[in-house]
Amino acid sequence: MAILRFQGREYGCRSGETVLECLERHGLSPPSSCRSGVCQTCLMRAESGEVPETAQKGLKDTLRARGYFLACVCKPRADMAVALADDQAAHRQGATVVGKESLADGIVRLRLLPASPLAYHAGQFVNLIRDDGLVRSYSLASLPEADGAELEFHVRHVPGGQMSGWICEDLEPGMTLTVEGPLGDCYYLPGAPDTPLLLVGTGTGLAPLWGILRDALARGHEAPIHLYHGSYEAGGLYLVESLRALDAAHDNFHYTPCVDEGDENAGFAIGRADRQAMAAHPDLKGWRVYLCGHPRMVETMKRQAFLAGASLGDIYADPFVYSVPTG
């Protein structure tokens, strides 16, 4: 009989019994719905022990690599220690502001130093928590191997935004806030250097893509990497020279800054980033696609990329939803 460890207690798991069935038999009620491995409501994470391959069928590679599995179809072969999927968000720690600078009009680069090094992948996100409990999610633009323990964020000042307004106007070096995470599966996956990558972002959606791009290049990704960054006008684009320098330094990296309106002679493609990307890459079979930024763009291009041949499991989306007070 396999022993199942969950939330500090041990439970005997009968032969042929799933993790979900075992926990329910012992009076627990972990999240579940379809009970057939389809809806993923019962997603859990293995802290130790072997996860049967069948229990990870249909999950993204990023989730499988971190030990996630479907409890309703997972039949332990040996002892396992498991946790609810949301338990990953429980890690909170303080962080000190070590830098803040302007990247573009209304966009700042925020650098934080957490109390202890954060184990994360470039492109994931964390929750930033103010002393009064206000919480907002921001994507990580930093790369652990290049930036050390410092965490980098690109913050757009949203009109009426409580957190973004505070960060852009009031937060100063030396001040502290709380960091929770890391979270999310929008990051570079090593092990497939011959897979073409398409990165499309709008506004500060460049933040996770900046980290993902540098991670891929640092790991020696060999296949083409195309990055399309869009803004309504040229003033909303940033890191342009840094990205052009990477384009010049790497034969397989191609950077296309896009503006909705402007002069094409300025070196920018005229038109939305998603439309430019789809026009240039109508066949995405075998590609891995990363989409970050405006929710409408992300959802539209996710559908278009799938119709162009990309597998849903190879499309990683990070829509940026802004919260502002109402009334």
PESUL-V341099 format. One record per residue. SS is DSSP state (2 for helix, 1 for strand, 0 for the rest). PSI is psi in degrees with one decimal (none if undefined). Layout:
ss=SS psi=PSI
ss=SS psi=PSI
This chain:
ss=0 psi=125.3
ss=1 psi=145.9
ss=1 psi=128.6
ss=1 psi=120.0
ss=1 psi=125.6
ss=1 psi=124.2
ss=0 psi=43.6
ss=0 psi=2.6
ss=1 psi=161.9
ss=1 psi=141.4
ss=1 psi=137.4
ss=1 psi=128.5
ss=1 psi=119.1
ss=0 psi=157.8
ss=0 psi=130.3
ss=0 psi=-1.1
ss=0 psi=140.8
ss=0 psi=163.9
ss=2 psi=-42.8
ss=2 psi=-46.3
ss=2 psi=-39.7
ss=2 psi=-48.0
ss=2 psi=-39.0
ss=2 psi=-37.5
ss=2 psi=-27.9
ss=0 psi=15.5
ss=0 psi=10.0
ss=0 psi=159.9
ss=0 psi=68.4
ss=0 psi=155.9
ss=0 psi=137.1
ss=0 psi=162.2
ss=0 psi=-78.8
ss=0 psi=-28.0
ss=0 psi=22.1
ss=0 psi=14.7
ss=0 psi=20.8
ss=0 psi=-50.4
ss=0 psi=-21.7
ss=0 psi=15.0
ss=0 psi=-31.0
ss=0 psi=17.1
ss=1 psi=129.0
ss=1 psi=175.1
ss=1 psi=132.9
ss=1 psi=122.5
ss=1 psi=-25.5
ss=1 psi=159.5
ss=0 psi=162.2
ss=0 psi=133.0
ss=0 psi=120.0
ss=0 psi=139.7
ss=2 psi=-36.1
ss=2 psi=-23.4
ss=2 psi=-6.5
ss=2 psi=8.0
ss=0 psi=129.5
ss=0 psi=-6.4
ss=0 psi=151.8
ss=0 psi=152.7
ss=2 psi=-37.4
ss=2 psi=-35.9
ss=2 psi=-41.9
ss=2 psi=-40.9
ss=2 psi=-25.5
ss=0 psi=10.7
ss=0 psi=14.5
ss=1 psi=148.8
ss=1 psi=168.5
ss=1 psi=114.3
ss=0 psi=-28.1
ss=0 psi=-15.0
ss=0 psi=4.7
ss=0 psi=114.1
ss=0 psi=102.0
ss=0 psi=135.8
ss=0 psi=-19.4
ss=0 psi=-178.2
ss=0 psi=142.1
ss=1 psi=147.5
ss=1 psi=124.8
ss=1 psi=160.5
ss=1 psi=156.2
ss=1 psi=148.7
ss=2 psi=-38.5
ss=2 psi=-9.9
ss=2 psi=-21.8
ss=2 psi=-22.6
ss=2 psi=-0.6
ss=2 psi=-16.8
ss=0 psi=113.7
ss=1 psi=146.5
ss=1 psi=159.4
ss=1 psi=156.1
ss=1 psi=144.9
ss=1 psi=137.5
ss=1 psi=122.5
ss=1 psi=-6.3
ss=1 psi=146.9
ss=1 psi=126.1
ss=1 psi=158.4
ss=1 psi=134.1
ss=1 psi=-32.4
ss=1 psi=176.6
ss=0 psi=116.0
ss=0 psi=8.9
ss=1 psi=127.7
ss=1 psi=151.2
ss=1 psi=120.5
ss=1 psi=130.0
ss=1 psi=127.8
ss=1 psi=147.5
ss=1 psi=107.9
ss=1 psi=159.9
ss=0 psi=-34.8
ss=0 psi=149.6
ss=0 psi=136.7
ss=0 psi=126.1
ss=0 psi=107.3
ss=0 psi=168.9
ss=0 psi=139.5
ss=0 psi=130.7
ss=0 psi=-19.4
ss=0 psi=176.9
ss=1 psi=164.4
ss=1 psi=163.5
ss=1 psi=128.3
ss=1 psi=130.6
ss=1 psi=122.6
ss=0 psi=163.7
ss=0 psi=-28.7
ss=0 psi=5.2
ss=0 psi=-6.7
ss=0 psi=131.5
ss=1 psi=134.8
ss=1 psi=149.4
ss=1 psi=136.4
ss=1 psi=137.4
ss=1 psi=148.3
ss=0 psi=123.4
ss=0 psi=-11.8
ss=0 psi=162.8
ss=0 psi=116.9
ss=2 psi=-43.6
ss=2 psi=-27.1
ss=2 psi=-32.3
ss=2 psi=3.7
ss=0 psi=-140.0
ss=0 psi=-12.6
ss=1 psi=142.2
ss=1 psi=133.8
ss=1 psi=136.3
ss=1 psi=149.0
ss=1 psi=116.4
ss=1 psi=121.5
ss=1 psi=133.4
ss=0 psi=101.7
ss=0 psi=125.5
ss=0 psi=122.3
ss=0 psi=-3.4
ss=0 psi=123.4
ss=2 psi=-49.4
ss=2 psi=-47.4
ss=2 psi=-37.2
ss=2 psi=-41.7
ss=2 psi=-43.7
ss=2 psi=-47.2
ss=2 psi=-31.9
ss=2 psi=-37.1
ss=0 psi=-28.8
ss=0 psi=132.2
ss=0 psi=156.5
ss=0 psi=137.9
ss=0 psi=-21.9
ss=0 psi=161.8
ss=1 psi=158.0
ss=1 psi=177.7
ss=1 psi=139.9
ss=1 psi=133.8
ss=1 psi=128.0
ss=1 psi=-160.5
ss=1 psi=164.1
ss=1 psi=162.8
ss=0 psi=157.2
ss=0 psi=21.9
ss=0 psi=82.9
ss=0 psi=167.3
ss=0 psi=137.8
ss=0 psi=111.9
ss=0 psi=166.8
ss=0 psi=-6.9
ss=0 psi=64.4
ss=0 psi=-12.3
ss=0 psi=11.6
ss=0 psi=120.8
ss=0 psi=144.4
ss=1 psi=134.5
ss=1 psi=119.1
ss=1 psi=121.8
ss=1 psi=125.8
ss=1 psi=155.2
ss=1 psi=145.7
ss=2 psi=-134.2
ss=2 psi=6.7
ss=2 psi=-12.0
ss=2 psi=-24.9
ss=2 psi=-59.6
ss=2 psi=-33.3
ss=2 psi=-34.6
ss=2 psi=-42.2
ss=2 psi=-44.8
ss=2 psi=-44.0
ss=2 psi=-50.7
ss=2 psi=-34.4
ss=2 psi=-46.4
ss=2 psi=-45.1
ss=2 psi=-39.7
ss=2 psi=-30.1
ss=0 psi=5.2
ss=0 psi=33.1
ss=0 psi=132.8
ss=0 psi=-32.8
ss=0 psi=165.7
ss=0 psi=142.6
ss=1 psi=119.2
ss=1 psi=125.4
ss=1 psi=124.0
ss=1 psi=118.9
ss=1 psi=125.0
ss=1 psi=151.0
ss=1 psi=159.2
ss=0 psi=-40.7
ss=0 psi=167.5
ss=2 psi=-30.8
ss=2 psi=-17.9
ss=2 psi=-7.3
ss=0 psi=148.9
ss=0 psi=167.6
ss=0 psi=24.4
ss=2 psi=-48.8
ss=2 psi=-36.9
ss=2 psi=-40.9
ss=2 psi=-37.0
ss=2 psi=-34.6
ss=2 psi=-40.4
ss=2 psi=-37.9
ss=2 psi=-43.6
ss=2 psi=-28.6
ss=2 psi=-18.8
ss=0 psi=118.6
ss=0 psi=-27.6
ss=0 psi=-1.4
ss=1 psi=132.7
ss=1 psi=122.2
ss=1 psi=129.1
ss=1 psi=103.4
ss=1 psi=136.0
ss=1 psi=139.2
ss=1 psi=144.6
ss=0 psi=-35.7
ss=0 psi=145.2
ss=0 psi=-167.9
ss=0 psi=118.5
ss=2 psi=-24.7
ss=2 psi=-14.6
ss=2 psi=-2.1
ss=0 psi=11.4
ss=0 psi=142.4
ss=1 psi=139.7
ss=1 psi=118.4
ss=0 psi=162.8
ss=0 psi=145.8
ss=2 psi=-41.5
ss=2 psi=-38.1
ss=2 psi=-39.9
ss=2 psi=-42.7
ss=2 psi=-45.5
ss=2 psi=-34.1
ss=2 psi=-36.4
ss=2 psi=-22.9
ss=0 psi=72.3
ss=0 psi=-17.9
ss=0 psi=108.4
ss=0 psi=18.0
ss=0 psi=127.8
ss=0 psi=1.6
ss=0 psi=157.2
ss=1 psi=130.3
ss=1 psi=133.0
ss=1 psi=125.9
ss=1 psi=122.6
ss=1 psi=135.9
ss=1 psi=-137.6
ss=1 psi=129.6
ss=2 psi=-39.1
ss=2 psi=-41.6
ss=2 psi=-44.7
ss=2 psi=-47.6
ss=2 psi=-40.8
ss=2 psi=-47.5
ss=2 psi=-28.0
ss=2 psi=-43.8
ss=2 psi=-43.3
ss=2 psi=-40.0
ss=2 psi=-39.5
ss=2 psi=-44.4
ss=2 psi=-24.2
ss=0 psi=4.3
ss=0 psi=-8.5
ss=0 psi=138.0
ss=0 psi=142.3
ss=2 psi=-32.1
ss=2 psi=-14.1
ss=2 psi=11.9
ss=1 psi=116.7
ss=1 psi=121.7
ss=1 psi=139.0
ss=1 psi=81.8
ss=1 psi=138.1
ss=1 psi=109.4
ss=0 psi=122.8
ss=0 psi=139.4
ss=0 psi=126.4
ss=0 psi=151.1
ss=0 psi=147.8
ss=0 psi=151.0
ss=0 psi=none
